[in-house]
Amino acid sequence: MDYRPLTHFLALADHLHFGRASDACHISPSTLSRSIRQLEETLGVTLFERDNRHVTLTREGLLFHAYARETLEQWQAMQATLMAETRELAGEISIYCSVTASYSFLYRLLSEFRLRHPRIEIKLHTGDPADAIARVQAEQEDIAITARPRSLPDALAFKPLATSPLVFIAPRDGADWLPKTPDIPTPSQWKEVPMILSESGLSRDHADTWFRAMGISPRIYAQVAGNEAIVSMVGLGFGVGIVPRIVLDNSPLLDRIMILPVKPELPHYDVGLCVLKRRLKSALIDALWAQLPN
């Protein structure tokens, strides 16, 4: 049975963009467009309204969305049942994480898993860790390696892998604008320090809270997507950044960076696996999830 048209439909319904949906399905936009057109011809209805700038679900598309999601989940459940009979799992799991997480955790996570389940294919996507939770919630990914948010949505399950402190980093060569006594911070020392911060996400939330407690607004030199880029810009001498220590420890620029002994310290960063609770019904995802201790 070919369930790819349903997968293609759900990807386009989630992204509402042919380019991003085709990337998620690992096919070309023209192949995706042809698959959707054939599905609409089979059903005898228009599922999407599209023009050169927008894609939206029609009323019929909204109705079909619920059917497509339920059908795929039932098919995956049946696959799990049948595979349990043969005791060999097969299929695909998509994982999203930052570049740092990919070489910090994937070997530990997947080395034994691949030996146990050689027929499970892993699709790895890397990017800004601030996007990880949203990608799992949108079902663009099965699992993400990410920081635990301050408030974990009820629909998500989280299993820890490691804890890393958030640290202030500065260029090792120094600069005139660096605070003279970071362990005794004062507004006058920090108000002119150029800051390189994440555009969004947990580290940005903690940074904003720290500066509010100081009673000042940070002088933001740059807002960056991805902790690795923050380390690079700090190493080049553009300002002070805030990153998880694990990112710095794994950076090729470590010898160009120093950690500022800032007080009060920022909260620790809990890194782990994140998944939609209902997706744990999938035998493939549950097998990977169960490999880690609670």
N, C-alpha and C positions, 0 to 999 in steps of 0.2 A: 504494500500500500504506500502511495506517495503522499505524504503529508507536507511536502515542501510548499505547495501553494498557500496552505494555512499559515505556515511559518512566515512566508513572504508577506502575506496580508497583515499579520500581527506586527511585524517589524515596521511596515509602512504606517500602520495605525498608531504605533507608539511614537515614531519619529516625525511623521507628517512631512517627510522630506525624502525624495527619492535617492539622493546621494548618500545621506547618512544611513538610510534603511538598507541600501544595497551593500554598504560597507559592513553593516552588522550581519548581513546574510552571506557575505563573502562572494557576492556576484556583481555583475556590472549593472548600472542603472537601466540599460536597455533590456537586459534579461529580466530584471524585476518588473519593469513596465509591461513586458510581454506576459509574464506570469499573472499579474493582476488583471490584465485585459482578458486573458483566457478564463480566469476565475469568474469575472463578471459575465462573460458570455455563457458560461456553464450555468450560472445562477439566474441569468436573465434580468439582472438589475445592475445599477451603477453603485459601486461601493464607495467611490471617492469622487469628489469634485476637485479637479485640478486645472490650473493654468500655469503660466510661466513663473509665477511667484508664490503660489499658495497651493497646499493640499489639505483638504478637509474631508472628514467622514460624512457621508450622507446619512439620512435616517435609516436606510436599509443597511448601511455599513455599520452603524452603531448596534443594530440588532444582530448582525452577523458576527460582530466582534465577540460578544458573549458566547455564541455557539463555538467559534473557532478556538477560543481560549479553553473552554470546557472539553472540547473534543481532543485537543492536543494533550491536556492533562490526563484525560482518561486513557489515551493511547500510551502515554509515558508510564502510567500506572500498570497497564497491561504488559508493557515491555518488561517492567520490573518484575512482575509476577512470573512471566515466562523465563526471564533470565535467572530468577531465583531457583527455578526448577533445574536449570543446567549448571547453576552455581558459577556462571561466568558473566560478569557485567560487560556491556558494550554500549558505546554511544559517545556523547560529546558533553564536556563541561566547559563553560567559558568563565575565565577568571580575570578580574580587573585589579590592577595595583599600580603603584608608582614604580619608577625605575629602581629606586633604592630597595623597595620591598621585593622586587623580582629577584635580586641577588642576595638579599638578606634572609628571605624566608622560603622561597620556592623549593630549594634543594631539600630542606628539612621537611617541607610539606609533601613533596611529590616523589621523592626517591623511593621510599618503600611502597607508596601507593601505586606507582607504575609497575613495580614488580608483582603486586597482588592483582592488579587489574590492567593487564597490557592492552586490552581492547577498548579501553576508555581513552578517547582523544581529548587533549587539553588545548583549548583556544585561549591564548594569553593576549590581553590588551593592556597597554601601559598608558598612563597619563597623569593628570593632576589628581592627587589624592582627595582634594576637596570635592571632586565629582563622584567619588566612589559610591556613597550612600544613594545618591539620586539615580545612578545607573542601575543599582540593584533594585531599587523601588520601581523603576520603569521597566524592569525585566529585560534590560539590554544586556545584563550579565547575570550569570547564575550565582556567583560568589565574588566578593571583593575582599582584598586585604587592605584594611583601613584603620584609622584611629576610631576608637569608640566615641561617639558624640556625647555631649553633656547630657542630652536627653535622648535615649534610644527609642525610636518609634515602636509602637506595640507590635506592628506586623513583622518586625525584624528580630532575628536571633543573632547573638554575638558570642564568639568564643575566643578568649585571649591567646595570643602567641608570645607577646613580649611587652615590657614596659620600658619607655625611654623618656628621659627628662627633656623638656623644652629648654633650649639654651640661647642666650644672646651671643652672637658671634661678630667678630670684628677683624679687619685686616691685620695680619701679624706685624706688618711694617709700621703700624700706628698711623695716626692722623691728628691734626690740631683739634678736631672737633670731638675726639673721643672723651667721654667723661673721665675726670681724674680719679674719682673715688666711686666706682660703680657699686661697691658693696655698701655705700652710704648714699643712695641716690637722692638728688634734689632736683626740683623742677628747673632751676637755672642751668644745671649740667646737661639736661636731656632735651630741652626745648629746641636746641639748634642742631641736634644730632640727626644726620640724614638716615632715615630708616628704609630698609628694603623688606617689605612684608608680603605675605600671601594675599592674593586678591580676596580670598574667602576661606572658610573652613575653620577647624578647631584652633589651629595655631594663631590665626588672625583674631579669633574671638578672645583668646587669652591675652594676646598683645594689646588689644583695645581695652580690655579690663584693667591691665597693668597700668597703662597710661592714664586711664580715668582715675585710678586710685592716686596717681601722682598729681592729678589736677591739671594736666596739660593735654593738648592735642599733639600727636607725633608729627614731626616734620617728615612727610613721606616723600622719599626720593623716587621710589618705584614700587608698583604693585605687580607681583609676579605670580604666574601660574606654575607651581611646582617648586618643591624645596631645593632641588638640585640647582635650579637657576638662581635661587637666593644665594647659595654658597658660592656660585661662580661670580656673581656681582660683588659680593663682599670681598672675595679674594682679589678682585680687580681694584679694590679700594674705594668703591662707590658709597659705602655706608655700613651701618650695623644691621644685621638680620636676626631673625628668630626662626630656628629650625629644630626638629627633633635631633637629639644627640646621635641617634643611629644613622641619620643621613650624613652628618659630618664625619663620623667614624669610617664610613664606607666611601667617602669622597676622595678622588684623586688629587683634590686641592687642599687636603688636610694640612700640609706643611705651610700653607699660605694663610691659615686661619688661626685665630686664638679665641678662646672662650672667655667672655667677660664674667667675673664673679659677682653678678648682679644680685642684689637683695631688694625686696623679697624675691625668692625664686618662683619661677612659673610652675604651674601644675605639671605632673607627669603626663605622658602621652601613652595611652593603652592601645596597642596595636593588635589586631586579631582578624578573624574571619567574620564576615557579615553575610547573611543570607535571609531571604524571605522565609518565614516559618513554614508557610504552606509548601514551599519548594523542597522542604526536607522530606516530603512524601516520595520524592524521586529517589529511587534506589541508588542512582549514580551519585547524586549530591550527598545523600545520607552516608554513603560509604566513605567519601572524603571527610565529611564532618565528623563521623565517628572515630576517625583515625586520631583525632586530637583529644586529650583528656579534658574532662569538664572542669 
